[in-house]
Structures are given as C-alpha cells and as structure tokens.
Amino acid sequence: MRKILLTLVTLLCTSVFFAQDKGEFDFTASLHNQWYWRGYAVGPDPIIAAQASFKYKGLEVGTWNGYGLAGIWKDVDTYISYSNSGFTISLWDIFNYSDYTASPGYAGYGNHTQANYFHLGEGTRHFLDLSVGYAVPKTGLSFFLATIVGGRDRNSDGSQTYSSYFKTSYNFSLENNVTVTPYVSYGFALNSDNGGTFWQWTDKAVADAKDSGFNEIGINISKPIKITDTYSVKASAGAVASPINHTMTGLLGVTLF
C-alpha cells in the first residue's frame, strides 16, 4: 500500500515537472443533490465538488475533492491516468474523512474527521482504485472495469477483498443538445471471505452478503443551459436503482465551469 502510494505521488510530481511547459492546467466545479458512487449514496446531502488537473497529451494528473454542505461528507482524492485510442487506464487514491454521526441514518459509519491522512496501514481511510475504460470509436458505447487493489477493502483476516466493478453505458443525442445515457453496472469480489463486497452498504445488503450482483441500473439526461450570452452550465438529472442495495435514488447535478 505504502509503495503504491509513493509511486503514485512520484508519478504525479514527475509528470508535472517535466511537462509543465507543454501541457495545460484545468479545473472544474459542480453541485450535486448528493454524492452517489457505484451503487450507494456515500454523501447523503447536497455537495460541492472540484477537480483540478494537469494534462499533457494523453497523460492527466490531478485531484478531486468533495464537501457536503451539511458538513457530513468529506473526500479528497489524487489520481493519474493515461488515454490513447479510446482506452483509459487510471489509478486513484481515495480518502474519505466524513463525519457520518451527524446524520442519524448514517451514524453507524462513524466519525472519521480525525483520520490520519498519512496512516497507510491497518485501519487506513485510503483505498486505491485501479481502472481501465474503453470508449468504442464512432459510437456512444463505453465500458469500464475497476478493482480496489489496496487500502480499506479488506477481509476479517486483513487480506484484500479486491472488490471489482464493471459498467457499460451508451449515450445518444436528441434535439436541443439533450444527451441521454442509460447504464448498468455489476459488482463482484475476487477474494471475499464472507460473500460481501465494498459496494454493499444498506443493512439488508450487508446481511445478505452477496459476493456479486447488479450495482446499478440507471439513466442520466443532460443538456447545456444558457445563463448569459457568454456563460452556460451543464445540468444533468436521472434515476438509478441498485438491486444489490435494494434502493432507488434520484440524482441532480450542475457543472458550474
């Protein structure tokens, strides 16, 4: 875990240092009614999120962070990715330091605001997510596969569960610049000792402890909304069912810039 994180940090620093005169920096900000991630609502209240990145040809390094407006959910991530010919490979270090005790429905997940960012051993709040994606050229079809390869996705004996996630989506355009994206995802574990995966969070899902199942069946609709002659935002809305968690969730988001 420590070696992987040190490698990630080294790649981040080296990439920016050698390519800063030819690449470009960028950042975005967005608002969401909640943060929904791979089949469950990890941020139960409205949040604001920001992403800052450096891009050089197919290489991208950056950070993503989110903050719940109710002060419950807090998350900061670093990542590195490379894209070429429709393929993208990424490694994310995800650090969640939320205070779930501030919400009665989530209190059992604890208060992690005092978590030590530099603690990488047993009990760490970090986890490392390795993924590969492929966007089929000249179509709206895409595939995505990710596995948690380190950190807090562990069995009772301390071994990695290697929870994995496979998603396929298809987007198509309608009139007035509307984009529709139906999607479906499936979660499974490569090494689970109790039948569970990282993606199960409701009491019933945890009790069922299935080692695989459909994480999501959903649809998203997005379009740009003109605010002034020179400024537009991208708004999106949708609904997603999580069969493995027995939930149905409505989603709303606005990318401010």
N, C-alpha and C positions, 0 to 999 in steps of 0.2 A: 504493500500500500504506500509506504513512505517513498520507495524508489520510484513508483509510478508517478506520484505527485511531484517529486523533484524533477523527473523527466519532463512532465507537463510544464512546469514553471520555466525550466531551462529552454524548452522549445518556444514558449511564449516570448521570453526576453530576447533570445537569439533571432527569432524571426523578425521582430520589430526593429532590432538594432541594425540588421543587415539590409533590410528592405525599405526603411523609412523614407528614403529619398525617391522611391519609385511607386510606392503603394498609396493607399488613401485611408484616412480615418473617417469613421461614420458613427452616428448614434441615433437611436430611436426611442420614443416613449409612448406608452399606451395605458389605457384604463380598461379594467375588466370588472364585471359584476362579482367574480370570484376567480380563484385560480384552480383550474381543472387539469389534472395531469395523468394521462394514461389510465383513465378509468375511475379516478376518485378526486374529490374536492379537497386538496391539501390546504387551500386558502379559502375559508368559508365565507369571507366578507369581501366587499369591493377592494380592489388593489390597484396600485400604480406600479408599472414595471418599466425598466430602462435597460437598453442594451448598447454597449459601446464596443466598437470593433476596429481592427486594422486589417485591411485586405490588400493582398499582393498577388495578382494573377489568380490562381485557384486556391491560394492559401488564405485562411482567415483565423485570426486570434482575437479573443475578446472576453468580455464579462457581461453577464446578465444578472440583474437583481430585481427583486420584487418586494413590496412592502404593503401589508394590509392596512387599510385606512382605519380599522378598528384596533390596530396595534397587536393583532393576534399573529398573523403570518409574516415571517421574515425569511428571506432566502437570498443568498449571493453565490454565484457560480462563475467559474472560469472555464474556457474551452479553447480547443484548437481543432480546425477542420481543413480538409482539402477536397476540392471538387474538380472533376475532369470528365468530359464526355458523358455527362448525366449522372455520374457516380459521385457520392459524397461520403467520406469517412470522417468521423468525429470522435473526440474524447472529451467528456465533460466531467469536471469536478463539481459536485453539487453539495452545498452546505446549507442546511435548514436549521435556523435557530429561533423557531417560533415559540410563542407562549400560548399554548392551546388551553391552558387553565382559565384564560379569560373568556372562553366560550363554553357554557355548560355541556353542549353536545359533543365537544371535542376534548374536554378536560382530562380524560384518561390518557391522552397522548403526552401530557406533561408540559412543563415549562423548561425550554431549552435556551432561554436568552443568555444564560451564563455559560453556555457551551464554549469550550476552548477550541478556537479555530485551528490551533497548531497541534492538537491532540489527534494522532492518526492511528492509535492502537485500538484495543478493545473498548467499545463504548463510544467511538467517534461518531460525530454527526455528519461526517463526509460520506459520500459514496461516489464511485467512479462509473460512468456510463459510457460504454463503447458502442458506437452505432455505425451502420452503413446504410445509405439510401440510394435509390436509383429512380430517376425520372425518365420515363420512356420518351425518346425524341418524337416530336411532332404529334404528341398525344397529351391528354391531361392525366394520364395514368402514372402513379408513382408507388414505390414500395419502400418500406423502412423496417429495419431489424436492429434491435438494441439489446445489449446484455449488461447487467450490473456486474462489473468484474472486480470490484474491491469496495471495502467500507462496510456500512451498516446494513447489509443484506445477508444475514448470517443464520446458520442453524444453531441449535442449542449447544452443540459441541464446539462452536466457533468457526466451523468451516463455511465457505461461501455457498450461498444458495444458487447463485447465478440466475436470478430471475430475468427472464427474457420477454421481449415484446415485439410482435410483428404486426405491422399496419399496412393496409393498402387503401389508396384513395383515388378518386377520379374527379377532376374539376372540368366544368364546361361553362361557357359564357352564354348569357341571354341578352336581351335588349337592355338599353340604359346602363351598360357596363356592369351588370349583375353577374357575379360568379357563384356557381352552385357546386359544392363539394360534398358528396356522400363519402363515407369512410367506414371501415370496420377494422377492429384490431383484436388480436388474440394473445393472451399471456400464458407463459409456462415457466417452469423452473427446471434447470438442468441437474440440480443436486439438492433437492428438498428432503429433509428428514421427517417432516410432519405433514407433507402434502400441500403446504401453503406456498404462496408466492408474495413478493413485495407489493403486488398490486391490489391485494385484498385488504380492505380497511373497515368495512362495517362489521358489527358484532356477529351477524349471521354468516357473513363471508368468512371471517376468521374461524368461527366454529365449524363451518363446513370443511375448511382447509383443503380445497381442491388444488391439485398441482398444475391445472391448466383450465382454461375457459375463455370465453369471449369477454374482453375488457370493455369494448365499445362497439356500438352500432349507432352511427350518428350522421347528421347532415349540418353543413355550415353554409350560410349565404352571406356574401359580402359585396360591397359596392363603394366607390368613392363618393363622398358628399361634399359638394362645393360650399365653402363658407364665405369666401370673398373671391374676387377675380383672380387672386394670386395664391389662395390658400385653400386646400382641400384636406379632408381627413378620410381615412378608410374605416368604415364601420362594418361589423360582422355580427351575425346572430345565428343561433342554431339550437338544436336539442340533441342530447346524446343519452342513450341507455347503456348501463353497464350490467349485463346479465350476471357477471361473476360477483358483483356487489349488490345486486337487486335494487338498483337505483335508476332514476331518470332525472336528468338535470338540464335546465335551460341556461344558455350561455350568451353573453353580450360583451362585445369589446369594441374599442375605438383606438386606432393608431393615430396619435396626435401629429407626429412627424417622423 
